């Protein structure tokens, strides 16, 4: 998996993500101080979404690739501390699953 965080994203960056997210563009997260991006295989993205959704203060959206049915990236919106916390939890789970295939 690959991880990136954008602190104080520009309006143009937010517009790109809003156009490509899985839910209608009218449903924009309220507070966006940071965006965490996680990219990987579908199974990893489903697990990552579950972990991130359990983090207080974030909204998770699937970001569509070139084929609308393919979810290969997640955007995690929220305040910087919450987004960092979600990314840290996902990364820790991914590192742990390397050694434990039963997760």
N, C-alpha and C positions, 0 to 999 in steps of 0.2 A: 504494500500500500504506500501511497505517497500522501504527504501532509503539507499544507501551507496555511498560513493565516494572513489575512489582510486587515490591518488595523486602520480605522477610519477610511473605509473604502470610498472611492470617488463616486459621484452620481452615475457616470458612464459605466463603471464596473457593476454597480447595483442594477442598472438598466439591462445589461447583458444577462445577468443571473436571473432577473425577473422574467425576461423573455423565454428563458430556457428551462425554467423550473416546472415541475410536474403538475402543480396546482394552478388554477387560473391566476393570471397576472394581477387581478384585482385584490387578491388576498396577500398583501405585502406585510411582512413582519413589522411590528410597531417600532421597536428600538433596535437599530443596527449600528453598533459602535465598531463591530468587527465581524469578519466572515472567515470561518474555518472551512477549508476545502479538503476533502478526502477523496482519493481516487483509487480504485482497485477493481477486483473481480466482484461479480454480483453478490456472491455469498458473503464476502467481506463487507460489502456496502449495507446489506440487510442487518448484519450483526452490529456494524458501526452505527447505523441509524438507531437501533434499539438502545445502545449504550448512550448515545448523545441525547436521545429523548428523555432519558432518566436524569439528565443534568438540569438543574433548575436554571431558568433564565435564558434558554436557547430555543430556537425554532429550527427544525431540520427540514430541508427540502431536497428532493432528488433533482439532479440537473441532467437534462436529456442530452444524449450524444447525437450523432448524426442520424441514427435510426431512433424514432420516438419510443420504441419499445425497450430500448437498452438503457438501463440505469447504470452508469459507470462512475458517477461522481455525486457526492453529497455536498451541500452548502449548509453550514451551521451558522445561523445568524444570532446575534445577541450582544451583550456587553463583553468587553475584552476578557475579563476574568472568567466569565462563564464559558466562553468559546474556548479559551485556553484549557480550562478544566475538562471540557468534553473531549478535546483533542488528546489530552494527556491520558484520559481513561481509555480511549480507543487504542492509542498506541500501546499502553500497558497490556490490554487484552490481546492485541495482535502479537506482541512479544511472548506472552504466556502461551498462546495457542501454538506457537512453533514447537513447543516442547510437550504439549498435551493435545493430541488430536481430538480428544473427546470434549474439549472446551468446557 
